[in-house]
Structures are given as structure tokens and as C-alpha cells.
Amino acid sequence: MIKRDFTRRGLLKTGSVAAAGLALPTIFTSRASAFTNEPKGSTVTFGFNVPQSGPYADEGADELKAFQLAVKHINGEGDGGMLSTFSSKVLDGTGLLGKKVAFVTGDTQTKTDAARASAKSMIEKDNVLMISGGSSSGVAVAVQSLCQEAGIIFMAGLTHSNDTTGKDKKRNGFRHFFDAYMSGAALGPVLASMYGKDRKFYMLTADYTWGWTQAASMKSFMEKEGWQMVTDVRTPLAATDFSSYLAPVISSGADVLILNHYGGNMVNSLTQAVQFGMKDKQVNGKTFEIVVPLISELMAKGAGKNIAGIPGSSNWNWKLQDAGTKAFVQSYGKEYGVPPSQAAQTCYVQTLLYADAVTRAKSFNPCSVVEALEGYKFDGLGNGPTLYRAADHQCFKDVLVVTGNEKPENEYDLLNVAQITPVEKVMYEPDNEFFKGGDLGQCNPGA
Amino acid sequence: MLGLGKRDLIFLAVVLALTLAAPVLLNPFAENSGLAQFNAGYPDLMQRIAIFAIFAVGFNILFGLTGYLSFGHAAFLGVGSYSALWMFKLLSLNIIPGIILAVIMGGVFALAIGYVSLRRSGIYFSILTLAFAQMSYNLAYSVLTPITNGESGLQPDLGDPRILDAASSSGSVPPTNIFGLAMSETWKVDFLGRVFQFNAGYYVCGLISVLMFYLALRIFRSPFGMMLRAVKSNQNRLNYTGLNTRPYMLTAFVISGMYAGLAGGLMAAMDPLAGPDRMQWTASGEVVLMTILGGAGTMLGPVLGAGFIKYFENIFSKINDHVLQGWFSVFPHWLQDLLVTIFHPFMGKGWNLTLGLLFMLVVIFLPGGLIEGGNRLMRLTRRRRRDDGPRPSEAPAE
């Protein structure tokens, strides 16, 4: 039975206990420090937060390899990779401002919640100064805003959504990878010259920020070329079977299928589309075509010979012939025995760029690093001359249009670079309709 | 005092003391030692343990007392998070209105889902709740994108109205707070090479969870709790005596839904982002796992289970090959590689595998959960001490 003891004494006792409990948290105040996780010992720690499970796990594994290689090179181990070709020469392989670089890793599971938890534990437990990674724009956007709140730097890894440096851009976040708008701008003219001006396209789109902006960009640029969209169907990110989404495509009257899918999604949807015989169909008197706007080597490997002839765009390819690419491919190949993917390249470059910015700023303070990176022009990192635009923290550089290799000579020879679209063709204003609405805010050093 | 017997009062005092001292207790290893990897005394993990303890204690009111296994409790957690976040966006970044709405919305959703689901019992009830939760997940994921922002999750924005807050001039979103005390505020103390982090957000979560623990204790000891136990032992017999059990069931369901809503609201308050993942069936399964692992129907069991699983998820998942190589570096190179290969599948991303094995061991050898393990250990030591003395009266594991 309930004890009903609402006596005056009982009430007073209970009240005072409750009051003491409520008053407690106000006692605690923060300890003074110049910025979040100011390094005090002989090491500085980076956090590499990548998907180790889920549809983007392959990309995550490759990113992690690249991060480890970058840390080795910054600490002066290995052959130095792109340090020798980088236009800035302040990194000399002795660590960062006299401190050795250490790192911790985490699994984002390609879920925003898990990614935030992992990033938070890196910041609070491991005292990291910079977090890099991604492989899903949803995760990148979530972790970027966390880093902004906590006062550390976020160097985005593989994230292709317009929103990362568009409506969700943050002062403490930087992106080297290209975006959906640039893919559309580079692919539009190429696709029109390959397949003609009179085409009807059907889109399958991964249902999250990247897919949405990718679909919007493709629609806009293809309609500019005179193509017509039949419909745009959203598919869940966690889906593995796309047959129910693919079945209505042929009868819809469309003669091009655009797959706004990435990673494991794209491997499954493309494989199933090819199994449906879509590559050999004739619709409206034309050959049916499949387009994958964002292609990577890892996806091509997963899709096997189905990728033959499929056009798409890439940030970088290991077959490029510039000095930076050659140095990186050689160094990565010696370490892991395979050529690096575009995910590996962007993560490696981001780590070097952060290290370089710290060294040039002579400080780990995030605000000094932001200042050093904003408007920074550099070269020799595999993409030609590149600009880190101050207005939105987006890198501007050439974009590759690639096609799946019809006759690969070996298992790594999967994509051909069909065209290098110069940076002027994919440049846009910061207030472009696909990017407007965001606000960088102020840099936050935390603490 | 507080309407509790002496035993329960002491029990509650111990729980309160453990909660207050957690930042110290969970950080036993020095910062630079190799074992620092296993420290759990950082704000994010402690907050999570406290929040999931609330979630599991609430779930236990339904599952532990009535035996009705709900497989959709994550839906209420998610609803709580989204409601709290909308309060942060529209009203104020003070967490109190957000948490209040989270509890209310958790209750409203539980009322609607419970009203339909409780018409069936056993496996059919579980499947119905699972279906509702999955529906909520899909709604949040794609259909209701304008409200939930889909997969990317909802977060506070610089352009939000926040009509109760003063306009911020700092150019970034201010942190969530209680009347100005930021949830991220942390007071760090260096002590013998250990860094203890006393975090405001943790103490808010911790004290609320003690309060909720007390409430659950009262429910367990009340006539209402007795009625729920009667439902568990034989619902048919109750019905034949002319008692309508459904109002009792529905009340229990709504209470546990409100607990889940509160947990969701607190999650959003500690980290202002709400994604649909926390409504997925895996999240519902997690709370079932926590309750069973700790000991269903006991008071402390779900709390232990929550702590155990969150610890595994956050600590073991960060042990990568690099760390393993460090551990085994004293061995010759071939042995080091061999050991890393053996441990690799169980660490890092393989933490689920380790947890699964442990769960199997617990269910097979300790059907009453970790609490039963503790009780057995206690009995063993007591028996040894008293040797052939009279056996101590066996208290129920509560």
C-alpha cells in the first residue's frame, strides 16, 4: 500500500533534498583555456570518423588507409607522398609545430546519431583538434555542425551534397571534394553530345541530403540540354534490393536511367538494372542508357563488368598524369598494394591541408586555422591549381568526366577519364540558387 | 521519508550517490596509461548511460511488471527528440519547455499506439508495436521530411525564430541550456594524472534519472504495480474475477511511453540533433536487450544493462587494429600479427559480435540477468562467511 505521509515535517525534508539536488549543477564552471582541446603534451590528436559498416563501408575503409598514410607522412615516416609536390613547403616531416601527430578512429555506421556519438567521444575523451571523415553527406552535415558547436575544425572527407557548403555550411568546416552542382555542370554537355538532345530520363535517388541535391542539380542541367524528366523516385539509403524501383522504368517511356546512388546502393541498383537487360533495350527508337552522376573506383570494382560504358563524374582518378597524383599513387601503392580511390585522395589531401594551415598559422587555434585556409590557393595535390573559397569553404578545381572501361587491362583499370572539365565551367556564385540560405557564422574556438 | 521503506530509502541513496560520483568512478585509469582507453568518465557517454537508464527503467515498468514485450518503444524516443527539437527551434534553447513537450508527446503517441495494440497480447502485441514503430520511422525518414528533415536529421539553425531567447550576436547557434547554464559546460579537475570531467548536462540527466528511478520504485511498490504483476502471472484469472485489466495496461503503456519521450527529449537537449535512426527497430531492440541483459522485472537491472551496452558501443568500437598492435607490441612480430588477427573480428566495428556473445552467455547461464549474477555472488560470499550458520533470508532481486 502507498504510505501517505504528507506531514509538514516530511514535506520539509523532501523539499530540502530536492532543492539541494537542483542547486547542485550551478556550482560547476568551466576551466579557462584558449580554445577547445588546446594540446599540452608532446602529441596532437586527429579524429578520423568514417563508416566502417553500412552501404558506404568500402569507402570508409579506403579513407582510413589514406588518413593513416597522411599521418605517417606528416610525422616523417614513409616516402613523404605529396609533401614533395605540394606547392606549400612548410611541412617538413617533423610533425606539427614540434608535436607528433596521433589519431583515433570511429565508426559512423552511416547514421547521423552514431556519427555524432563517435565524434563527441573523440572531442571529449580523446581531445582531438580536428575531425575528418564522412562518406555520407547526412553524416558530414551533422558532424560539421557538432564541430562548429564544440569549437574544433571539421575537414570534410567524401561528401558530395550541395548543402555541405551550401545551406548547412559552417565557419569551422571545410570541403575539398566537389559537389553535386559541379557534377551536373560537367556532365550536362557531355551527356548531350553522347546521347543527343531529345531524351527522357528517369531518376532513382538516395533519399537524403546528397540524393536530393544531386537529383535537383541533374534535373536542372539536363533540362538545360533539352532533356525531359519522367519522374524522380526516392529510395531509402539502407535499401539493398532495388528491383521494385527498377521494374517500372522501362514501361515509363524513359530512355535514360540516372542513378543518384553511391557506394553499395549504386553497386546493387546498377547490377540489378543490368540484370533487367536495360543496357540492351531499345526505347523510343534509341538505345536505353544508364548514367551514374558520381562514380568512384570502389563502386566500379563492386559493379564489375556492369560498369562498362557508364558515364559519370569524379573528383580525381589515379590514372591522372600530374606529379602530385603520381607521388601519391606510388606511395599508397607501396603501402597497401592497390591504387587509391578518390575517397582516399580527398581524405589524404584534407589532412595535409589542415596540417599545412596549422604550420602556416603557427597555431592550433581553430580561428587561426580558418584564417589560413580561407581563400588559400594551392597546387600539386593531384587536382591542379585549386582555390579554397572564403565565402563558402568549398574547393574549386577541375572536374573529371569518366566512363566505365569497356576492356579493362587489369582489375584496377576500371574507369577512363573521358574529359577534364576546366574549373571555369563548374564555378558558381556563393548565392547560387542551389546553395543559398546558409550562413557560415563566426569561427568558434570553443572553451 | 519519501513514501519508501527503510530498505528502499537506503537503496535510493546508494543510487543517488553513485550517480553523483560517476565522473570519478568511471575514470579509474590515469590519462597517459594504456588503460585510459577503458575510461568511460566523459560527458557524452555518461549522459547516454543516464538517458538510456531512464528509457530502460520506463520500458521495464511495462515489460518487467506486465510481461508485455513492446518492440516499438524507440518510436516514443524519437517523437520525444523531435518535439524537444522543435521547441528549441521555435521557443527557446532552454531545455525545460522542450523536455515538457517531449514527455507529453511521448504520452500522446503511447496512448494512440497502446489503445490499438493492447487489444492483443503476446506475440501479436509485439508485432503490432513493431509495425507502428516502423511506420513512425518511415514517416520520419521520408514522408514527413518538412518536419523531420529526413535522414540528415533536424538541428537548430541560425535562422530559427526562438521567440523567447534574446537575439544572439555571436554568429553561431548558442548551446542548449537551463536558464543560462549551458549543457556543454564542463568543469575539469586534474587529480593524480586523472582528468575528471564534471559536466552540467550529465548532472541534469543524472538527477532526472534518479528522480525517474524513484518514481518507478514507487510504482513497483504501489497497488497499481501489484495489479500489473497480477496481469503478468495470470491475466485470464483476473478477467474471470470480473476485473477489466485494460485500463491498467494502458496506463502502464502510457507511463513507459512518457519515460521514453523524456529520454528522447533529454537526448535532444544534450545533443541538439534528432535523426530518424533512433526510431528504427534496432533501437527498439536495444532497449529490450538492455532490460533482459540487466534483469527484467528488477529495479536496478535495466540501469545496469543500459550502462553495459552503451559502454560496449562507445569503448570497444574504438579499439582498432592500430591500438591492438600497440597492446601486443611486446610479443615477437609473428605472434603480434596472429593475436591482432584473432582479436580483430571482436573489436572495433565488431563490438556487436562481442556483445552478442556476452548476451548469449548471460541468457544461458544467468537467466535473471546481471542482477542475478550479482545476487549469486553475494550469496556465495555470505555463505562462506557464515559457513554453517543459518541461511540468510533470500530477498527478491529488487
Interface residues (C-beta under 8 A of the other chain):
Chain A: M1 I2 K3 R4 D5 G10 K13 T14 G21 L22 L24 P25 T26 F28 T29 S30 R31 G41 Q52 S53 Q68 F103 V104 T105 G106 D107 K111 T112 D113 A114 R116 A117 S118 K120 S121 E124 K125 S137 G138 V141 A142 S145 L146 Q148 E149 A150 D163 R171 D207 Y208 T209 R234 P236 L237 D439 G441 Q442 N444
Chain B: M1 L2 G3 L4 G5 L20 N32 N39 Y42 P43 D44 L45 R48 Y141 S142 G150 E151 S152 G153 Q155 L158 G159 S170 G171 S172 V173 P175 I178 L181 S184 E185 T186 W187 K188 Q197 F198 N199 A200 Y203 V204 L207 V210 R218 R221 S222 P223 D271 L273 G275 D277 R278 E313 N314 S317 K318 N320 H322 G348 K349
